[in-house]
Amino acid sequence: MIHCHKCKTQNRADAQKCSQCGKDLLPGSGFGERASGFGCMIVLAALSIPIMYFCSQSAIAVGEGTGFSTALLILGPIFALMFLLFGLILAFRKVPMYERYQKRAERHILLDPQQALVDFTQAIANLPNKTSAIRLKLLKQRAELYTQQEMHNDAQTDYRQALTLADELYNTQPQKEKLQYLEERVNLLEKLGRQDEADLEGLNYTYLAEKALPEKKIAMGVREGIEQANTDSKRNDIHTKRKAILDRGRFKALGYCRKCKTAVELDHTLRCKVNAMHDKVKSIRFVRVEEMDRVKQEISASR
């Protein structure tokens, strides 16, 4: 049954208009939603210039230099124009059919899960070409709902399709976006019960994610201090994830310690376990426990 979002009347699953109030049962964005979105963008546009001016003056006060301060002043009007344009897009864009079905599905997850499943299916069917990222999201949403309804075979089918899409996106996206889909792959492998594969991919993810972080450096100003604190927090989160996987005992981290001059086991921060002060480690690999001796020999032989 389709629940009217205006008067809450329950309607037949094939109804186009509410039998009680006549409201369209598959609407796009309503006037209130469009107006609130546009209003938020107007407020952000109005605040952009004074906020950037304040940041500029603060930068001068802490000794950041006139170049950085001037850049902040220039960014104010640019941000204001961007927010204004985005607000106009939100106010006047035509809502695609798949998005209408998706919104109705999300609204019916608690009201009528079977109707939500029908709408998620329609949303996927109405997706245009080259929308793999949206299809991935919709498949995951439908799979989660299948799981809640104890329709596990259907859920597994959706998770497998989502995994194929995650692989496709990982292989085709720019380098800076690959990590997002590698993490998606880890989560989907866990949903499919392929824990060993998920753990190995998870270890590879933590390695690449940590490599993508800026190098540790001494903060020289307020801005650098904030950036360094954010980087340190991300690095700690990565180490926590890696430790959780290694503690399960199925995999080990190995690498060539240049000070020990041999292949060694590494801890969750990828430091030598023989001596934690040895941080100059190369040829890092994550392997199953039963493969440790063979891989150690391979690493040592390759140096």
Secondary structure, DSSP 8 states (H G I E B T S, - for coil): -EE-TTT--EE-TT-SB-TTT--BSS--S-HHHHHHHHHHHHHHHHHHHHHHHHHHHHHHHTT--HHHHHHHHHHHHHHHHHHHHHHHHHHH----HHHHHHHHHHHHHHH-HHHHHHHHHHHHHT--SS-HHHHHHHHHHHHHHHHHTT-HHHHHHHHHHHHHHHHHHHHHS-HHHHHHHHHHHHHHHHHTT-HHHHHHHHHHHHHHHHHTS-------SHHHHHHHHHHHHHHHHHHHHHHHHHHTSSEEEEEEETTTTEEEEE-TTS-BSS-TT---EEEEEEEEGGGHHHHHHHHHHH-
